[in-house]
């Protein structure tokens, strides 16, 4: 993943989570912290498709795959 793609993912996460504090704590579980829920998860997947062309059916993703910022970045990098 290049820098522009990572920035796109981070912008999307800030929008979905409602805070830019996620950049400082990239290993915090976003679900446990109340920053990501099922609606936000769906928004994240739609945003990834719109921004980066990654098509991932929600049923093909485990919660643990996208629980932290670092895991989300790795998840996206594997699909680019």
Secondary structure, 3 states (H helix, E strand, C coil): CCHHHHHHHHHHHHHHHCCCHHHCCCCCCCCCCCCCCHHHHHHHHHHHHHHHCCCCCHHHCCHHHHCCHHHHHHHHHHHC
